[in-house]
Amino acid sequence: MLKLCHTVLLILNRSEKILDKSKIEVRYNSEWLSPISSKEWISLCAKFTLARLIEREDFAQRLAHHQSIGFHELLYPILQGYDSVALHADVELGGTDQTFNLLVGRFLQEQFGQAPQVVMTVPLLEGLQGTHKMSKSLGNYVGLAEPADQAFGKLMSINDRLMWDYYEILLRTSDVEISRFQQQIAQGAAHPMELKLDMAQQIVTEFWSENEAAQAREQFIKLFRQHDYEYAQHVALADLGTEPIWVIDLLKKLQVCTSSSDGRRLVEGGAVYINGTKLSDPSEKIVLACDMIIKAGKHKIFRIV
């Protein structure tokens, strides 16, 4: 059985090409974890030592910096490892951040008399800000279910350094080809923006469709180069209300930020414009009107309709 972690969601999106969906079985670990008795819990934990657990890189780092570790965190690798025992997994696939937990699965399988699973890891994809791995909870992700043009805009918002990681991980571009692109930029034979447009179009083609990717590129160019705001993301005034709204609440409703602190940073950093005028006061209230243009960050433009 192949055990798949959440870190390979992007691969699953291509399942029509690489997997027979009729053979995919979804299981929930509550099926085998909920019935475990206290005696069985102790027996399971006895198979592992504290010394082995704190070998995990993030645990070791936190101990070195005198940071606390919750007991439930110590249990997590054991519980994930036991999933492999319950499923009799042959192969487990996950991100490099899960390597320790995947190896715990191998160890526990041997303790239960099973053949240890093969562990396969894939590199982590950094999120749009280039500081943490891509995560829905951090709001730095490209959603596979969102419209292609929104995904295209998000991809265009990443910095130039991160672009090479996306070329490598998502488009499987070789190191030789990436070096050639970088040399072209250094020599003035290519512009990073054009390479990023190509990258975004190829990724949207891969995960959406060729037609949607071409349309998204055309819309992006018309919106951000030709300032044709007809192609801005339309937001209904009725959904936002007609009463004056705090600019931070407006940014939240537009899903530009997930927290007030993030919204404040955007405004104070000069990244929010209303009808071409930069906002500087995060306490300001906005009176919304039809045809109002709201720009937040480099590649998010909204038109009130």
MIMILO-835547 format. One line per field, with one value per atom (N, C-alpha, C): x, y negated, z negated; atom name; chain. Coordinates in steps of 0.001 Angstrom, whole numbers. Each point is the difference from the previous one (the first is absolute). Example, Ala and Ser with C-alpha at 12.3 -4.5 7.8 and 13.67 -1.06 7.14 Angstrom:
2
east: [13190 -890 900 -350 820 -770]
north: [5690 -1190 -1200 -1050 -1190 -1090]
up: [-7800 0 0 720 -60 -730]
site: [N CA C N CA C]
unit: [A A A A A A]
***
This chain:
305
east: [843 -843 885 -376 715 -686 747 -539 444 -951 301 -222 942 -133 -595 -466 -617 982 1287 1007 82 -703 52 -1330 -729 -1299 126 1073 172 132 676 147 -1357 -815 -1310 -880 218 -805 193 1121 244 -450 -832 -315 -611 -702 -582 1086 1188 1097 804 152 930 -652 -1273 -637 -1374 -366 -1353 -825 -860 -732 -870 -433 -859 742 1315 801 492 -389 395 -973 536 -815 384 -965 246 -328 977 -202 292 -704 208 625 1072 708 -792 -1107 -870 -523 2 -473 804 1311 839 552 -21 519 -1050 -1251 -1048 -210 54 -273 1167 1166 1160 -244 236 -180 1221 -135 1129 1178 -270 1067 731 -757 615 787 -506 727 1382 29 1273 930 -551 805 593 -796 484 1109 -221 1005 1285 -115 1175 959 -472 848 953 -153 816 626 1140 677 -15 111 50 1241 1105 1241 -175 -739 -234 -913 -1015 -951 662 871 586 1144 220 915 -634 -1344 -683 506 297 720 -666 -1310 -645 -44 -130 45 1386 1035 1372 289 -493 230 -712 -1220 -755 623 503 671 1275 726 1244 -255 -1210 -345 -894 -63 -765 -1468 -549 -1416 -770 -1207 -781 -531 -222 -592 -1168 -1184 -1169 82 -539 43 -769 -1083 -778 836 963 869 921 419 847 -764 -1306 -817 -282 30 -407 783 1356 728 -378 -275 -362 -1355 -948 -1333 51 756 119 685 1023 683 -917 -891 -923 -993 -274 -859 558 1324 630 -167 18 -214 -1422 -966 -1408 -336 660 -288 885 997 977 588 418 459 1273 44 1205 879 -659 713 -699 779 -592 702 -805 503 -372 972 -275 1078 -167 989 1232 1077 1247 -153 -971 -205 -589 -460 -604 950 1262 932 77 155 111 -1235 -1182 -1249 -154 423 -107 919 1168 936 -505 -742 -632 -957 -706 -897 755 1151 836 395 447 457 -1131 -1184 -1116 -474 54 -390 893 1287 923 -332 -382 -361 -1245 -873 -1222 157 1234 255 -346 -128 -317 1269 -68 1086 -33 1144 -4 -317 -805 -413 1167 -151 940 -428 947 -289 469 -893 334 -378 915 -285 138 -758 61 342 685 364 -1237 111 -1105 -82 -1213 -237 -211 837 -165 -1248 -635 -1197 301 -1033 111 939 139 899 1446 213 1361 632 -821 546 -379 -1169 -456 -510 -147 -537 -1439 -415 -1346 -1012 -918 -952 -1280 -1126 -1285 -163 460 -157 794 1092 806 -469 -928 -530 994 1048 1043 -29 -1200 -135 -749 136 -804 -987 -1291 -1004 -328 -34 -265 -1446 -888 -1404 -351 944 -312 109 -594 34 1434 186 1339 624 -807 576 509 -697 475 1292 53 1224 1159 -274 1031 532 -895 409 839 -380 779 1403 96 1313 874 -620 771 479 -559 365 1264 486 1181 1241 1039 1218 843 978 802 788 462 757 -871 -1232 -906 -426 31 -398 787 1295 817 -418 -416 -487 -1277 -885 -1247 289 961 406 490 812 603 -1002 -776 -867 -1290 -646 -1301 104 1046 122 1141 717 1077 1051 299 1007 1385 897 1334 853 1031 936 689 277 667 -881 -1289 -929 -190 -99 -150 1235 1185 1245 12 -544 -54 -919 -1149 -917 689 684 659 1099 715 1033 -618 -1147 -686 -415 -471 -384 1230 1099 1227 544 -192 517 -985 -1173 -999 -773 156 -693 -1402 -313 -1332 -346 -1299 -465 -693 262 -630 -1518 -637 -1452 -501 710 -421 162 1091 210 -1045 -405 -1023 -1364 -266 -1233 -34 1132 91 -208 628 -133 -1457 -667 -1388 -903 235 -828 193 1234 248 -613 83 -572 -1522 -625 -1462 -426 767 -278 41 1000 191 -1157 -489 -984 -1419 -183 -1324 -172 289 -69 782 297 769 -774 -1306 -809 -116 -244 -113 1317 1107 1318 244 -349 195 -887 -1250 -910 478 500 481 1201 879 1169 -447 -939 -490 -655 -822 -673 1013 1006 1013 727 371 715 -891 -1270 -913 -236 -42 -282 1206 1159 1149 927 -83 835 -789 -1225 -817 -1027 -55 -896 -1459 -382 -1393 -723 -662 -577 -1280 -411 -1118 391 1323 493 376 -252 222 -1022 304 -937 -1223 -1176 -1222 -531 -385 -576 -1301 -1087 -1306 -79 -450 -155 -949 -1012 -977 655 1089 690 863 329 870 -767 -1203 -810 211 -938 62 465 128 481 1523 570 1461 625 1086 614 1466 438 1400 859 1060 804 518 318 492 -1100 -1242 -1121 -243 184 -161 1009 1250 1042 -302 -568 -371 -1126 -1004 -1119 451 1011 537 985 206 919 1433 348 1368 873 -592 724 -930 583 -794 -53 853 21 130 -395 97 1449 890 1413 578 -394 461 -535 -1281 -596 682 323 696 1359 706 1318 -107 -1046 -189 -216 -889 -304 1219 623 1152 1188 38 1066 -271 -1131 -327 -429 -596 -368 -1477 -783 -1443 -357 -708 -414 -1506 -641 -1412 -90 -470 -90 1315 1089 1317 642 -714 557 473 1257 569 -543 -392 -447 1197 -6 1095 -495 -1297 -568 -824 485 -741 -1302 -277 -1260 -1077 329 -924 -1223 -1121 -1228 -278 -488 -196 -1487 -426 -1366 54 -582 90 -988 372 -875 279 -975 185 1143 714 1154 1231 -62 1196 1037 1276 1096 855 153 790 1189 1185 1206 668 316 645 1185 1190 1180 308 874 446 -1001 -707 -778 -1425 -605 -1399 -755 -850 -782 -1484 -822 -1428 -782 -1127 -902 -1368 -523 -1317 -1071 -901 -1048 -1378]
north: [1187 -1187 -1247 -969 -1278 -969 -518 -959 -1386 -887 -1333 -1048 -918 -1099 -1224 -965 -1207 -815 221 -795 321 1052 339 -303 -965 -375 -423 -708 -463 1173 1059 1175 659 65 621 -738 -1297 -748 508 669 569 1460 406 1419 621 -789 573 480 -606 378 1165 59 968 1046 -177 937 411 1232 469 -336 -1022 -475 1085 955 1054 882 -55 826 -775 -1276 -801 247 307 246 -1028 -741 -998 617 -65 550 -1088 24 -950 725 -587 743 116 -720 210 1433 637 1383 943 -240 880 -676 -1344 -667 -128 -242 -179 1228 1229 1170 409 -637 422 -217 1037 -88 -659 -378 -612 962 1273 999 62 -51 40 -1277 -1156 -1258 99 506 121 965 1097 981 -600 -827 -642 -998 -824 -1007 648 1186 687 466 12 442 -1095 -1212 -1127 -670 -611 -675 -1513 -709 -1459 -450 688 -366 66 1001 140 -1113 -349 -1021 -1361 -360 -1342 -93 1077 -93 -767 -108 -727 -1440 -506 -1256 -1156 -170 -1159 144 1241 208 -350 470 -266 -1500 -708 -1445 -722 405 -652 268 1222 301 -817 -151 -775 -1458 -504 -1401 -109 1094 28 -344 493 -200 1266 -191 1144 852 1269 953 679 -102 637 1514 691 1465 552 -710 462 -41 -948 -80 1216 500 1193 1234 -10 1148 28 -1180 -89 949 29 918 1463 351 1384 338 -946 245 73 -912 59 1289 397 1247 1201 -40 1125 109 -1127 57 1005 -14 916 1452 222 1357 450 -865 353 252 -739 117 1038 545 901 -662 -1260 -785 578 21 415 -1200 -1136 -1208 -1180 -930 -1232 -1182 -904 -1156 -1271 -896 -1250 -1020 -1186 -1059 268 -686 191 -349 -860 -345 1165 1035 1156 1196 -178 1126 770 -707 670 841 -593 717 1225 -113 1132 1137 -364 1028 653 -744 596 1099 -256 1029 1273 -118 1169 741 -778 606 771 -626 659 1232 -52 1183 1187 -255 1082 514 -919 406 888 -189 802 1177 285 1169 -186 -1258 -273 -381 159 -489 -1517 -675 -1466 -617 -1046 -674 -718 -234 -856 -1443 -867 -1411 -824 -803 -892 -1419 -952 -1384 -921 -1066 -1010 -1336 -906 -1294 -833 -842 -871 -1193 -392 -1174 -1191 -1015 -1197 -758 -657 -770 -1288 -750 -1168 -1077 -77 -1022 478 1295 522 133 98 121 1303 546 1251 914 1278 920 -398 351 -342 685 -817 522 -816 678 -704 -800 560 -694 -1293 -85 -1218 -967 439 -861 -299 809 -257 1043 411 1137 -366 861 -49 1155 -310 1052 660 1319 726 -175 -417 -162 -1440 -935 -1389 -261 -1086 -287 -126 377 0 -1391 -1048 -1342 -458 414 -339 738 1259 782 -622 -437 -626 -1252 -830 -1220 288 1020 370 447 785 480 -1161 -1000 -1154 -866 203 -842 481 1196 507 -773 3 -725 811 -651 630 1199 -57 1140 1240 -186 1124 591 -819 471 1234 37 1142 1284 -113 1190 521 -898 419 652 -570 622 1429 152 1308 1015 -394 959 268 -1050 174 320 -498 209 940 477 985 -512 -1285 -605 359 391 441 -1164 331 -1021 -698 751 -572 -1061 310 -938 -1238 199 -1138 -896 600 -782 -806 600 -706 -1214 160 -1128 -1116 380 -987 -752 695 -648 -976 373 -889 -1293 111 -1188 -864 639 -738 -729 591 -586 -971 -149 -905 571 1306 647 469 -26 399 -832 -166 -780 954 -159 883 49 -1128 -33 944 32 873 1470 310 1383 393 -963 292 194 -777 204 1393 429 1343 1061 -225 952 133 -1148 21 675 -285 604 1515 455 1440 704 -633 620 61 -1094 1 999 123 1017 1396 231 1320 377 -964 324 -437 -869 -406 470 -861 412 -993 394 -862 -1271 149 -1171 -980 519 -878 -716 690 -610 -1146 214 -1048 -1204 253 -1096 -757 735 -638 -892 454 -820 -1279 147 -1163 -1000 489 -879 -704 739 -584 -1149 222 -1041 -1219 239 -1132 -779 717 -650 -751 634 -585 -795 235 -784 -1072 358 -948 -690 387 -601 12 1104 179 655 -824 506 800 115 898 1435 265 1340 160 -1027 137 979 546 911 -784 365 -724 435 -993 267 -785 663 -657 -909 -1216 -957 545 734 553 974 647 955 -710 -1258 -745 -964 -361 -935 -1439 -856 -1405 -929 508 -816 -143 -1110 -134 1211 508 1221 -256 546 -110 666 -657 501 1414 311 1343 1040 -354 922 185 -1068 100 979 -102 905 1449 195 1355 550 -858 452 335 -711 262 1168 568 1128 -351 -1266 -442 382 -15 372 814 728 837 -563 -976 -565 -1522 -665 -1460 -455 750 -381 47 1024 80 -1173 -340 -1120 -1318 -186 -1223 -111 1112 -17 -383 489 -352 -1500 -565 -1427 -835 321 -775 131 1109 193 -658 -707 -716 900 1161 969 -34 -919 -51 -1339 60 -1203 48 -1135 -163 -1026 453 -887 -733 728 -551 -794 -212 -749 965 -154 913 -305 1052 -161 129 -773 78 190 -239 85 1290 990 1263 -125 -1166 -184 -642 -305 -713 847 -694 648 -404 955 -208 -11 -990 -13 621 1171 744 -534 155 -441 855 76 766 -578 890 -340 -429 113 -277 1085 -405 931 108 1212 251 884 -504 776 325 1272 433 888 -441 752 -234 843 -197 503 1060 633 353 -857 213 -1298 15 -1185 385 -779 269 -1201 301 -1057 226 -1023 97 -143 935 -16 86]
up: [0 0 0 755 58 -943 -953 -965 422 250 506 -1077 -140 -964 673 -804 543 821 -182 697 1486 440 1422 681 -525 574 1451 329 1375 958 -465 852 225 -1039 127 990 177 955 1418 251 1322 59 -954 -153 1247 806 1209 953 -108 881 -571 -1360 -556 -895 -385 -903 517 -318 263 -1235 100 -1175 -617 804 -537 -996 3 -910 -1214 -97 -1151 -1151 -1167 -1190 -1058 -502 -1041 -1353 -922 -1337 -1031 -1112 -1086 -1182 -571 -1046 -1298 -104 -1163 -33 1161 117 -896 -111 -820 -1253 -43 -1184 -1105 377 -1018 -881 551 -846 -904 114 -773 -1494 -794 -1447 -639 -1282 -703 -84 -157 -50 1331 1092 1325 287 -520 154 -641 -1215 -724 724 486 723 1267 703 1225 -318 -1018 -356 -508 -596 -543 1088 1232 1101 471 -566 438 -1211 166 -1113 196 -1112 66 759 -230 692 1510 458 1443 507 -783 435 141 -959 53 1004 760 1137 1151 -38 1068 17 1196 147 -735 187 -634 -1517 -510 -1440 -538 679 -436 -26 1009 65 -1140 -293 -1062 -1371 -197 -1259 -141 1111 -22 -357 366 -294 -1234 -777 -1254 210 1119 289 -373 -522 -481 1148 -286 948 -710 574 -593 100 -1001 28 1198 382 1145 1282 55 1173 82 -1154 -23 467 -263 399 1503 622 1413 910 -40 885 -224 -1274 -300 610 -118 553 1524 612 1459 431 -758 326 -122 -990 -196 1153 667 1191 1009 176 954 -437 -1322 -529 301 -309 192 1465 899 1434 687 -725 623 1250 -164 1145 605 1308 725 311 352 381 -665 -549 -518 656 512 732 -740 -222 -698 264 -597 159 -840 312 -737 -1480 -341 -1407 -794 701 -649 -81 384 79 -1318 -1119 -1297 -277 202 -277 894 1248 917 -440 -504 -478 -1288 -809 -1176 441 1099 537 341 637 322 -1284 -997 -1255 -681 -105 -674 766 1320 773 -350 -153 -385 -1395 -919 -1352 -14 1005 95 961 382 835 1463 457 1406 762 1314 845 -5 -234 -55 1354 -30 1228 666 1292 727 -220 -328 -242 1189 554 1112 -407 175 -365 1211 -37 1050 -638 715 -585 -301 -1020 -377 934 295 828 -910 118 -817 436 -975 286 728 303 881 -534 -1334 -559 -53 221 13 -1367 -1056 -1350 -681 306 -597 1116 -334 994 340 1211 435 -897 -537 -977 40 -11 -7 -1285 -1127 -1276 -48 773 32 1084 837 1053 1112 126 1009 1107 373 904 1286 984 1216 -92 -82 -149 1328 2 1235 472 -911 377 355 -126 305 1501 483 1439 516 1261 594 3 236 61 -1368 -1073 -1337 -320 392 -211 767 1230 829 -695 -520 -682 -1232 -759 -1179 391 1045 454 459 594 455 -1165 -1196 -1141 -709 317 -699 434 -847 354 991 569 1059 -514 -1244 -542 -77 -476 -171 1347 1035 1330 420 -321 423 -708 -1274 -708 646 425 640 1351 727 1262 -250 -1046 -258 -528 -1030 -683 768 493 647 1487 651 1447 368 -1032 205 987 -63 872 -522 879 -409 -484 -769 -490 1167 1053 1172 658 116 629 -878 -1319 -908 60 53 117 1295 1062 1285 -103 -669 -199 -790 -1065 -852 748 867 812 982 576 939 -707 -1250 -758 -271 -419 -307 1217 1169 1244 641 -600 541 1169 229 1118 -382 -1278 -464 -1222 -250 -1153 -982 -1301 -985 117 334 113 1091 1128 1090 -385 -697 -441 -1040 -817 -999 669 1030 766 609 560 574 -1080 -1160 -1110 -433 -219 -452 1027 1279 1044 40 -136 28 -1201 -1184 -1194 100 451 136 1082 1056 1019 -615 -853 -621 -913 -800 -1031 349 982 456 1451 956 1405 843 1232 893 340 257 365 -1169 -1199 -1169 -271 219 -225 974 1268 1009 -301 -403 -336 -1231 -992 -1226 287 887 352 714 925 749 -949 -925 -952 -910 -423 -881 704 1254 756 215 334 212 -1289 -1114 -1271 -538 -2 -685 919 1298 909 728 358 745 -894 -1276 -990 455 598 403 -1180 -820 -1237 210 1234 290 -366 -5 -305 -1467 -815 -1438 -577 -1152 -637 -472 500 -336 -1365 -804 -1315 -99 -363 -70 -1224 215 -1088 -1063 446 -942 -977 422 -884 -1040 261 -907 -889 428 -786 444 -318 423 -1115 -1227 -1102 81 -501 -35 -688 566 -509 -336 -1121 -405 1065 419 1097 -274 -1251 -327 195 -408 220 1497 767 1450 583 -437 504 -384 -1186 -424 870 271 825 1420 469 1327 -8 -1199 -197 404 -205 228 -1191 -1201 -1206 -893 -928 -902 -1414 -302 -1342 75 -1085 -54 64 -632 3 1404 782 1396 811 -234 713 -329 -1272 -410 684 75 641 1468 661 1411 167 -841 114 -372 -1120 -455 950 770 969 1337 94 1230 1139 -347 1033 366 -600 256 643 1127 737 236 -126 340 1122 1164 1173 263 -167 304 -1112 -1115 -1126 -1078 -414 -991 -1383 -715 -1377 -937 -1058 -968 -1425 -211 -1346 -136 -770 -133 -771 -589 -728 874 1241 891 340 158 452 1445 783 1432 327 782 528 1387 142 1248 1027 1264 1091 1227 878 1237 827 671 855 -808 -1313 -812 274 145 255 -1256 -492 -1205 381 -261 267 -1324 -203 -1243 360 -375 389 1473 528 1376 1034 -306 1049 -410 -841 -362 239 1009 343 54 -676 -64 526 618 478 -610 -687 -612 1077 78 1028 -650]
site: [N CA C N CA C N CA C N CA C N CA C N CA C N CA C N CA C N CA C N CA C N CA C N CA C N CA C N CA C N CA C N CA C N CA C N CA C N CA C N CA C N CA C N CA C N CA C N CA C N CA C N CA C N CA C N CA C N CA C N CA C N CA C N CA C N CA C N CA C N CA C N CA C N CA C N CA C N CA C N CA C N CA C N CA C N CA C N CA C N CA C N CA C N CA C N CA C N CA C N CA C N CA C N CA C N CA C N CA C N CA C N CA C N CA C N CA C N CA C N CA C N CA C N CA C N CA C N CA C N CA C N CA C N CA C N CA C N CA C N CA C N CA C N CA C N CA C N CA C N CA C N CA C N CA C N CA C N CA C N CA C N CA C N CA C N CA C N CA C N CA C N CA C N CA C N CA C N CA C N CA C N CA C N CA C N CA C N CA C N CA C N CA C N CA C N CA C N CA C N CA C N CA C N CA C N CA C N CA C N CA C N CA C N CA C N CA C N CA C N CA C N CA C N CA C N CA C N CA C N CA C N CA C N CA C N CA C N CA C N CA C N CA C N CA C N CA C N CA C N CA C N CA C N CA C N CA C N CA C N CA C N CA C N CA C N CA C N CA C N CA C N CA C N CA C N CA C N CA C N CA C N CA C N CA C N CA C N CA C N CA C N CA C N CA C N CA C N CA C N CA C N CA C N CA C N CA C N CA C N CA C N CA C N CA C N CA C N CA C N CA C N CA C N CA C N CA C N CA C N CA C N CA C N CA C N CA C N CA C N CA C N CA C N CA C N CA C N CA C N CA C N CA C N CA C N CA C N CA C N CA C N CA C N CA C N CA C N CA C N CA C N CA C N CA C N CA C N CA C N CA C N CA C N CA C N CA C N CA C N CA C N CA C N CA C N CA C N CA C N CA C N CA C N CA C N CA C N CA C N CA C N CA C N CA C N CA C N CA C N CA C N CA C N CA C N CA C N CA C N CA C N CA C N CA C N CA C N CA C N CA C N CA C N CA C N CA C N CA C N CA C N CA C N CA C N CA C N CA C N CA C N CA C N CA C N CA C N CA C N CA C N CA C N CA C N CA C N CA C N CA C N CA C N CA C N CA C N CA C N CA C N CA C N CA C N CA C N CA C N CA C N CA C N CA C N CA C N CA C N CA C N CA C N CA C N CA C N CA C N CA C N CA C N CA C N CA C N CA C N CA C N CA C N CA C N CA C N CA C N CA C N CA C N CA C N CA C N CA C N CA C N CA C N CA C N CA C N CA C N CA C N CA C N CA C N CA C N CA C N CA C N CA C N CA C N CA C N CA C N CA C N CA C N CA C N CA C N CA C N CA C N CA C N CA C N CA C N CA C N CA C N CA C N CA C N CA C N CA C N CA C]
unit: [A A A A A A A A A A A A A A A A A A A A A A A A A A A A A A A A A A A A A A A A A A A A A A A A A A A A A A A A A A A A A A A A A A A A A A A A A A A A A A A A A A A A A A A A A A A A A A A A A A A A A A A A A A A A A A A A A A A A A A A A A A A A A A A A A A A A A A A A A A A A A A A A A A A A A A A A A A A A A A A A A A A A A A A A A A A A A A A A A A A A A A A A A A A A A A A A A A A A A A A A A A A A A A A A A A A A A A A A A A A A A A A A A A A A A A A A A A A A A A A A A A A A A A A A A A A A A A A A A A A A A A A A A A A A A A A A A A A A A A A A A A A A A A A A A A A A A A A A A A A A A A A A A A A A A A A A A A A A A A A A A A A A A A A A A A A A A A A A A A A A A A A A A A A A A A A A A A A A A A A A A A A A A A A A A A A A A A A A A A A A A A A A A A A A A A A A A A A A A A A A A A A A A A A A A A A A A A A A A A A A A A A A A A A A A A A A A A A A A A A A A A A A A A A A A A A A A A A A A A A A A A A A A A A A A A A A A A A A A A A A A A A A A A A A A A A A A A A A A A A A A A A A A A A A A A A A A A A A A A A A A A A A A A A A A A A A A A A A A A A A A A A A A A A A A A A A A A A A A A A A A A A A A A A A A A A A A A A A A A A A A A A A A A A A A A A A A A A A A A A A A A A A A A A A A A A A A A A A A A A A A A A A A A A A A A A A A A A A A A A A A A A A A A A A A A A A A A A A A A A A A A A A A A A A A A A A A A A A A A A A A A A A A A A A A A A A A A A A A A A A A A A A A A A A A A A A A A A A A A A A A A A A A A A A A A A A A A A A A A A A A A A A A A A A A A A A A A A A A A A A A A A A A A A A A A A A A A A A A A A A A A A A A A A A A A A A A A A A A A A A A A A A A A A A A A A A A A A A A A A A A A A A A A A A A A A A A A A A A A A A A A A A A A A A A A A A A A A A A A A A A A A A A A A A A A A A A A A A A A A A A A A A A A A A A A A A A A A A A A A A A A A A A A A A A A A A A A A]
***
